[in-house]
Each structure stands twice: as structure tokens, then as C-alpha cells.
Amino acid sequence: MERESLRTLGALAALSLAVFAYVTTENIPVGLLPQLSQSLHVSHSAAGYLVTGYAAVVVIASVPLAIATQRFSRRLLLISALSVFVVGAAVGAAAQNYDELLATRMGIALSHAIFWAVVAAAGAALVPPGRRSRALGIVFAGASLATVIGVPSLTWIGQQTSWRVSTLVASALGVVSLAAVYALLPKTPPTEEREAAAPHPSRRRYSLVLVALGLSIIGAFALLTYVTLFLEQLAGFPSRAISPILLVSGAAGAAGVYAASRLLTRRPRGTMVAGVGGLAFSLLALAAAAHDGPLDIVLLCVFGFSLSVLAIGVQSRILDVAPGNINVASAGNSAMFNVGIGGGALLGGLLLQGPGLRSIAIVGGLVALASFVLLLAEPHVLD
């Protein structure tokens, strides 16, 4: 990125901050379930639906909204999405009951669907093709930092004050992101953006990437959804140790973002495959070493690192093989990612009620391994 102007770097940082705000806000209820449940007089399960419902809206709305808005510039769409985010979070902080908060979360989720359809392409368009991978690394560093800093910080704020204060802080993050994007992201004619195409468009390769992504995320989130139970009941860690362990794993994820942004330039497809392979290995190894606490921490770091490498590798691959409009293709990527999150949580829950915790890592690893094999077979099947 050394050859890019300060304005370009600022625009990429603004997009990264916006990613940080969205990922943090999506996951606020995860850390504040007890407070939300008590304040709104609903069950823990109902409070959890604030996350489930959000993801469901993103899955359903991403592609239709991307198609409906493709004649508008990415800058306008990003500004509009962030405006809805800011208002939705502010109104949500003042919600008087569960239904009102759920409604504001659904509004934010709709803006999320639009935002994720264009943010990668907007970031990649700021730099020459040869430095696109580093641009994506900067943009999506916001997602890893949200896991490491954003969610834990807003959880702590909510625990010391209330979930309303955390939600207001999220709205403030959106205000800063909106101002930065408005000031720094250059204007590009919508016609020029629509004419932009992937260098190697292929409907079959795009479809294969989406299937591989869905399988990988299902495998990853089958365990990630229940990682606290895994660490406490199998690895033997006390509850006070869970947050520091997840923080270390999140830091490894941030390192994965940096590594992927460097590797994508030389081996774009191999980076994605390596991320999936790392996920499969770490999940299966966690199943084998479930009762070895120190080793489990190391493997969770491999897991976090691999998940970040996969996420950036897939987005880069989407921009390379998108068969049509890049925004619509990116929306499909976002929708599939959320399908994987929901599907993984469902798979993990079913296994938890049946064979038990260890089986989650085993089955999750096998599902990720199927994705790895699929990607390895791509050159032989599609070339």
C-alpha cells in the first residue's frame, strides 16, 4: 500500500471502521443475553433470536437487494446503509420492549445486506489490481478487530452500565464511519461500476466457491457457537479463563487477515484452500485433544487464523470469478456466510443434544474437510 495516496488509505480505513461497526453490532446480544433477557422480560432463547433473526434477514435480503440497487453507486449505497445503521442503533437503544428492539435490528440487518454487497468491491476499486489483496486486508481487518476488541468492549460496557449504552456506542461508531466514508470515498459514476467485471468470470467456479464456503462456515460455527461449553466441560478451563482464551484466538484471526493480504498477491486460490484446510485440521485436532487445555488454546489460535484467511480468500476469489454483476456476486457470498453461521449453530445444537460436545468438533471438522476436498478437486473437475 506504500504507493497509495493518504486519501486512498483513509478511504480504506473508513471502510474497515464501518465493517468493525457492523460486525460488533450484529454480535452485541451474544455477550449481553442475560441483561437483554432481564430488561425486556423475555427468555434467553428469545434474546438469542435477536442474532438469529438478524442473520436470517441478511440471508434472505442480500441478493434481492443487490439486484434492486445495482443501478446506484457504491458510495451512495454505503452512505445510505450506514445512515440506516446509525438511526437503527440509536432507536434500538431507546426501545421499550422486545418487539421494538427486534424491529430495529431487522432494519439494521437490511442495511447490512446492502453494505456487504458493495464494501469489498468498493475497497478493491480504490487500488490497482495488483494491490487489491492488501486493500481487502485493510477493509476486512475491521471484522477481526470487532471480534478481538469491539464485541468484548461493548459487552464490558453493557455489563457495567446497560445494553442500551452499548447500543448507543455502536450508533456512535456508525456516525464516525459514515462521516469518514462520506469525506474520503471518491465518487465513481454508477455506469462505470456496472461495467466493471471480474477478470475470469465463471458461473461454475463461483457456484463451487459458494458451496465450499457454506460447508466451511457450517463446520466452523458448529463448534464456535458452543466453544464456551467445549472449553469448560472438555478442556477443563474455569469460566473466568474463557474471555482471555477467545481474545487470544481473535488476535490470531487478526494475524490471519494480515497473512492472507500478503499471500493473495502470489497465490490467490491457494490462500483460500489453505484457510479451509487449516479449519478442517484444527477442528479434527480439537476433537482428538479435547482434554488437553494448553494444546486446545494453540489449536483455537490455528482455528481463528484459518477462519480469517478463508474469509478474505473467498472474497478475493469472488471478485475474480463473479459471473455477472460484482455487487450481486458479493451479496451471494454474504448470504452464504450467514447460511453457514445459522446452519453451523443448528448442527452443533443437534449434536450437543445427541452424541455430545466432542462430536461437534468431529463432525464440524469432517464437513470442513469435505469443503477442502471439493476445492482441491476444482482444477481437475472444471479445467
C-alpha positions as CSV (number, residue, x, y, z in Angstrom):
1,M,0.0,0.0,0.0
2,E,3.0,2.3,0.1
3,R,2.2,3.7,-3.4
4,E,-1.3,4.7,-2.5
5,S,-2.3,8.2,-1.5
6,L,-3.2,9.2,2.0
7,R,-6.8,9.7,0.8
8,T,-6.9,6.2,-0.5
9,L,-5.5,4.8,2.7
10,G,-8.0,6.9,4.6
11,A,-10.9,5.6,2.5
12,L,-9.8,2.0,3.1
13,A,-9.6,2.7,6.8
14,A,-13.1,4.3,6.8
15,L,-14.5,1.1,5.1
16,S,-12.7,-1.0,7.7
17,L,-14.2,1.0,10.6
18,A,-17.6,0.5,9.0
19,V,-17.0,-3.2,8.9
20,F,-15.9,-3.1,12.5
21,A,-19.1,-1.3,13.5
22,Y,-21.4,-3.7,11.7
23,V,-19.8,-6.9,13.0
24,T,-19.7,-5.5,16.5
25,T,-23.3,-4.5,16.4
26,E,-24.5,-7.8,14.9
27,N,-23.0,-9.7,17.9
28,I,-23.8,-7.3,20.8
29,P,-26.6,-9.6,22.1
30,V,-24.2,-12.6,22.3
31,G,-22.4,-11.1,25.3
32,L,-25.4,-9.4,26.8
33,L,-28.0,-12.1,26.7
34,P,-28.7,-12.0,30.5
35,Q,-29.1,-8.2,30.5
36,L,-31.4,-8.2,27.5
37,S,-33.5,-11.1,28.8
38,Q,-34.0,-9.4,32.2
39,S,-34.5,-5.9,30.8
40,L,-37.0,-6.9,28.2
41,H,-38.7,-9.7,30.2
42,V,-38.0,-12.4,27.7
43,S,-36.3,-15.8,27.8
44,H,-32.6,-16.3,27.0
45,S,-33.7,-18.1,23.8
46,A,-35.8,-15.1,22.7
47,A,-32.9,-12.8,23.3
48,G,-30.8,-15.0,21.2
49,Y,-33.2,-14.7,18.3
50,L,-32.0,-11.1,18.1
51,V,-28.9,-12.6,16.5
52,T,-30.7,-15.4,14.6
53,G,-33.3,-13.1,13.1
54,Y,-30.6,-10.6,12.1
55,A,-28.7,-13.4,10.2
56,A,-31.9,-14.6,8.6
57,V,-32.7,-11.2,7.2
58,V,-29.2,-10.9,5.7
59,V,-29.6,-14.4,4.1
60,I,-33.0,-13.6,2.6
61,A,-32.4,-10.0,1.5
62,S,-28.8,-9.9,0.3
63,V,-29.2,-10.9,-3.3
64,P,-32.6,-9.3,-4.0
65,L,-31.4,-6.0,-2.6
66,A,-28.2,-6.2,-4.5
67,I,-30.2,-6.7,-7.7
68,A,-32.7,-4.0,-6.9
69,T,-29.9,-1.4,-6.1
70,Q,-27.3,-2.2,-8.8
71,R,-28.0,1.0,-10.7
72,F,-26.9,3.1,-7.8
73,S,-23.3,4.0,-7.0
74,R,-21.5,2.0,-4.3
75,R,-20.7,5.3,-2.4
76,L,-24.3,6.2,-2.3
77,L,-25.3,2.7,-1.1
78,L,-22.6,2.7,1.6
79,I,-23.7,6.1,2.9
80,S,-27.4,5.1,2.8
81,A,-26.7,1.8,4.6
82,L,-24.6,3.5,7.3
83,S,-27.3,6.1,7.8
84,V,-29.9,3.4,8.4
85,F,-27.4,1.7,10.8
86,V,-26.9,4.9,12.8
87,V,-30.6,5.6,13.1
88,G,-31.5,2.0,13.8
89,A,-28.9,1.6,16.6
90,A,-30.0,4.9,18.2
91,V,-33.7,4.0,18.1
92,G,-32.9,0.5,19.3
93,A,-31.2,1.9,22.4
94,A,-34.5,3.6,23.3
95,A,-36.7,0.5,22.6
96,Q,-39.3,0.0,25.3
97,N,-40.0,-3.7,24.6
98,Y,-38.6,-6.7,22.8
99,D,-40.7,-6.2,19.6
100,E,-39.3,-2.7,19.1
101,L,-35.7,-3.8,19.6
102,L,-36.3,-6.7,17.2
103,A,-37.7,-4.3,14.6
104,T,-34.7,-2.0,14.8
105,R,-32.3,-5.0,14.5
106,M,-34.2,-6.1,11.3
107,G,-33.8,-2.6,9.9
108,I,-30.0,-2.7,10.6
109,A,-29.8,-6.2,9.1
110,L,-31.4,-4.9,5.8
111,S,-28.7,-2.2,5.7
112,H,-26.1,-4.9,6.5
113,A,-27.3,-6.8,3.4
114,I,-26.7,-3.8,1.2
115,F,-23.4,-2.8,2.9
116,W,-21.8,-6.3,2.5
117,A,-22.8,-6.5,-1.2
118,V,-20.6,-3.5,-2.1
119,V,-17.9,-2.9,0.6
120,A,-15.4,-5.4,-0.9
121,A,-15.8,-4.1,-4.4
122,A,-15.6,-0.5,-3.2
123,G,-12.4,-1.2,-1.4
124,A,-10.8,-3.2,-4.3
125,A,-11.7,-0.4,-6.8
126,L,-9.6,2.1,-4.8
127,V,-6.3,0.4,-5.9
128,P,-4.7,-1.1,-9.0
129,P,-5.5,-4.9,-9.5
130,G,-2.0,-5.9,-8.3
131,R,-2.6,-4.4,-4.8
132,R,-6.2,-5.4,-4.4
133,S,-5.4,-8.2,-1.9
134,R,-3.8,-5.7,0.5
135,A,-6.8,-3.4,0.1
136,L,-9.1,-6.2,1.1
137,G,-6.8,-7.0,4.0
138,I,-7.3,-3.5,5.4
139,V,-11.0,-3.5,4.8
140,F,-11.7,-6.8,6.5
141,A,-9.3,-6.2,9.3
142,G,-12.3,-4.5,10.8
143,A,-14.1,-7.8,11.1
144,S,-11.3,-9.4,13.1
145,L,-10.8,-6.3,15.3
146,A,-14.5,-6.4,16.0
147,T,-14.1,-9.9,17.4
148,V,-10.9,-9.0,19.4
149,I,-11.9,-5.5,20.6
150,G,-15.4,-4.5,19.6
151,V,-17.6,-7.2,21.0
152,P,-15.6,-7.7,24.2
153,S,-15.5,-3.9,24.8
154,L,-19.2,-3.3,24.2
155,T,-20.0,-6.4,26.3
156,W,-18.0,-4.9,29.2
157,I,-19.6,-1.5,28.8
158,G,-23.1,-3.2,28.8
159,Q,-22.2,-5.2,31.9
160,Q,-21.1,-2.1,33.7
161,T,-24.0,0.1,32.6
162,S,-26.7,-1.4,30.4
163,W,-27.2,-2.9,27.0
164,R,-28.7,0.5,25.9
165,V,-25.4,2.3,26.5
166,S,-23.6,-0.4,24.4
167,T,-26.1,0.1,21.6
168,L,-25.6,3.9,21.7
169,V,-21.9,3.4,21.5
170,A,-22.5,1.3,18.4
171,S,-24.5,4.1,16.9
172,A,-21.7,6.5,17.6
173,L,-19.3,4.1,15.8
174,G,-21.7,4.3,12.9
175,V,-21.6,8.1,12.9
176,V,-17.8,8.2,12.7
177,S,-17.8,5.6,10.0
178,L,-20.5,7.5,8.0
179,A,-18.6,10.8,8.2
180,A,-15.3,9.1,7.2
181,V,-16.9,7.3,4.2
182,Y,-18.7,10.5,3.1
183,A,-15.5,12.5,3.3
184,L,-12.9,10.1,1.9
185,L,-14.6,7.7,-0.5
186,P,-14.3,9.1,-4.1
187,K,-17.3,9.4,-6.3
188,T,-17.5,7.0,-9.2
189,P,-20.2,7.0,-11.9
190,P,-22.6,4.1,-11.4
191,T,-22.3,3.2,-15.1
192,E,-18.5,2.7,-14.7
193,E,-19.1,0.5,-11.7
194,R,-21.7,-1.6,-13.5
195,E,-19.4,-2.1,-16.5
196,A,-16.6,-3.4,-14.2
197,A,-16.3,-7.2,-14.5
198,A,-14.4,-10.0,-12.8
199,P,-11.2,-10.9,-14.8
200,H,-12.1,-14.6,-15.0
201,P,-15.9,-14.8,-14.9
202,S,-17.2,-18.4,-14.4
203,R,-20.6,-19.4,-13.1
204,R,-19.4,-22.9,-12.3
205,R,-16.4,-21.7,-10.3
206,Y,-18.5,-19.1,-8.5
207,S,-21.0,-21.8,-7.5
208,L,-18.3,-24.1,-6.3
209,V,-16.8,-21.4,-4.2
210,L,-20.1,-20.7,-2.6
211,V,-20.7,-24.3,-1.8
212,A,-17.2,-24.7,-0.3
213,L,-17.8,-21.5,1.7
214,G,-21.1,-22.8,3.1
215,L,-19.6,-26.1,4.1
216,S,-16.6,-24.5,5.8
217,I,-18.6,-22.0,7.8
218,I,-21.1,-24.7,8.9
219,G,-18.2,-26.7,10.2
220,A,-16.6,-23.7,11.9
221,F,-19.7,-22.3,13.6
222,A,-20.9,-25.7,14.7
223,L,-18.0,-25.5,17.2
224,L,-17.7,-21.8,17.6
225,T,-21.3,-21.5,18.7
226,Y,-20.6,-23.8,21.6
227,V,-16.9,-23.1,22.2
228,T,-17.5,-21.9,25.7
229,L,-19.1,-25.2,26.7
230,F,-16.2,-27.1,24.9
231,L,-13.6,-25.2,26.8
232,E,-15.3,-25.5,30.2
233,Q,-16.6,-29.1,30.1
234,L,-13.9,-30.8,28.0
235,A,-10.8,-28.7,28.2
236,G,-11.4,-28.0,31.9
237,F,-11.0,-24.3,31.9
238,P,-12.8,-22.1,34.5
239,S,-15.3,-19.6,33.2
240,R,-13.1,-16.7,34.0
241,A,-10.5,-18.0,31.6
242,I,-12.8,-18.1,28.6
243,S,-12.7,-14.5,27.6
244,P,-8.9,-14.3,27.6
245,I,-8.7,-17.5,25.5
246,L,-11.1,-16.2,23.0
247,L,-9.2,-12.9,22.9
248,V,-6.0,-14.7,22.0
249,S,-7.9,-16.7,19.3
250,G,-9.3,-13.5,18.0
251,A,-5.8,-11.9,17.9
252,A,-4.7,-14.9,15.8
253,G,-7.6,-14.1,13.5
254,A,-6.2,-10.6,13.1
255,A,-2.9,-12.1,12.2
256,G,-4.6,-14.3,9.6
257,V,-6.0,-11.2,7.9
258,Y,-2.5,-9.8,7.5
259,A,-1.1,-13.1,6.3
260,A,-3.9,-13.5,3.8
261,S,-3.5,-10.0,2.4
262,R,0.2,-10.8,1.7
263,L,-0.3,-14.2,0.3
264,L,-3.2,-13.4,-2.0
265,T,-1.0,-11.5,-4.4
266,R,1.1,-14.6,-5.1
267,R,-1.3,-17.4,-4.6
268,P,-4.9,-16.2,-4.6
269,R,-6.7,-19.5,-4.9
270,G,-4.1,-21.3,-2.7
271,T,-4.8,-18.9,0.1
272,M,-8.4,-19.8,0.1
273,V,-7.7,-23.5,0.0
274,A,-5.2,-23.2,2.8
275,G,-7.7,-21.4,5.0
276,V,-10.2,-24.3,4.6
277,G,-7.5,-26.9,5.2
278,G,-6.5,-25.1,8.4
279,L,-10.1,-25.1,9.6
280,A,-10.5,-28.8,9.0
281,F,-7.2,-29.7,10.6
282,S,-7.9,-27.5,13.7
283,L,-11.4,-28.9,14.3
284,L,-10.4,-32.5,14.0
285,A,-7.3,-31.9,16.2
286,L,-9.5,-30.2,18.8
287,A,-11.6,-33.4,18.9
288,A,-8.5,-35.5,19.4
289,A,-7.0,-33.2,22.0
290,A,-10.3,-32.2,23.7
291,H,-9.0,-32.7,27.3
292,D,-5.6,-31.1,26.7
293,G,-6.2,-27.5,27.7
294,P,-2.9,-25.8,26.6
295,L,-3.0,-27.6,23.2
296,D,-6.6,-26.6,22.8
297,I,-5.6,-23.0,23.1
298,V,-3.0,-23.4,20.4
299,L,-5.5,-25.1,18.1
300,L,-8.1,-22.4,18.7
301,C,-5.4,-19.9,17.5
302,V,-5.0,-22.0,14.4
303,F,-8.7,-22.1,14.0
304,G,-9.0,-18.3,14.3
305,F,-6.1,-17.7,11.9
306,S,-7.6,-20.1,9.3
307,L,-11.1,-18.6,9.5
308,S,-9.8,-15.1,8.7
309,V,-7.6,-16.5,5.8
310,L,-10.7,-18.3,4.4
311,A,-12.9,-15.2,4.7
312,I,-10.5,-12.9,2.8
313,G,-9.5,-15.7,0.4
314,V,-13.1,-16.4,-0.6
315,Q,-13.9,-12.7,-1.1
316,S,-10.9,-12.3,-3.3
317,R,-11.9,-15.3,-5.3
318,I,-15.5,-14.0,-5.7
319,L,-14.1,-10.7,-7.2
320,D,-12.0,-12.8,-9.6
321,V,-14.7,-15.3,-10.9
322,A,-18.0,-13.4,-10.4
323,P,-20.1,-14.4,-13.4
324,G,-22.1,-11.1,-13.6
325,N,-22.6,-8.0,-11.5
326,I,-19.9,-8.0,-8.8
327,N,-22.2,-6.5,-6.2
328,V,-24.7,-9.3,-6.7
329,A,-22.0,-11.9,-6.5
330,S,-20.7,-10.4,-3.3
331,A,-24.2,-10.4,-1.9
332,G,-24.3,-14.1,-2.6
333,N,-21.1,-14.5,-0.7
334,S,-22.6,-12.6,2.3
335,A,-25.8,-14.7,2.2
336,M,-23.9,-18.0,2.1
337,F,-21.7,-16.9,5.0
338,N,-24.8,-16.3,7.1
339,V,-26.4,-19.6,6.0
340,G,-23.2,-21.2,7.3
341,I,-23.5,-19.4,10.6
342,G,-27.1,-20.4,11.1
343,G,-26.5,-23.9,9.8
344,G,-23.5,-24.5,12.0
345,A,-25.4,-23.4,15.1
346,L,-28.2,-25.7,14.2
347,L,-25.8,-28.7,13.5
348,G,-23.9,-28.0,16.7
349,G,-27.2,-27.9,18.7
350,L,-28.4,-31.2,17.4
351,L,-25.1,-32.9,18.1
352,L,-25.0,-31.4,21.6
353,Q,-28.4,-33.0,22.3
354,G,-27.2,-36.3,20.8
355,P,-23.6,-37.6,20.8
356,G,-22.3,-34.6,22.8
357,L,-19.7,-31.9,22.7
358,R,-16.8,-33.8,21.3
359,S,-18.9,-34.9,18.3
360,I,-19.3,-31.3,17.3
361,A,-15.6,-30.9,16.6
362,I,-15.5,-34.2,14.8
363,V,-18.5,-33.6,12.5
364,G,-17.6,-29.9,12.0
365,G,-14.1,-31.0,11.0
366,L,-15.4,-33.6,8.6
367,V,-17.7,-31.0,7.0
368,A,-14.8,-28.6,6.6
369,L,-12.7,-31.4,5.2
370,A,-15.4,-32.1,2.5
371,S,-15.1,-28.4,1.5
372,F,-11.3,-28.8,1.4
373,V,-11.5,-31.9,-0.9
374,L,-14.0,-30.0,-3.1
375,L,-11.6,-27.1,-3.6
376,L,-8.7,-29.5,-4.3
377,A,-10.8,-31.2,-7.0
378,E,-11.8,-27.9,-8.7
379,P,-8.9,-27.8,-11.2
380,H,-9.5,-31.4,-12.2
381,V,-13.3,-31.1,-12.5
382,L,-13.7,-27.7,-14.1
383,D,-10.5,-27.2,-16.2
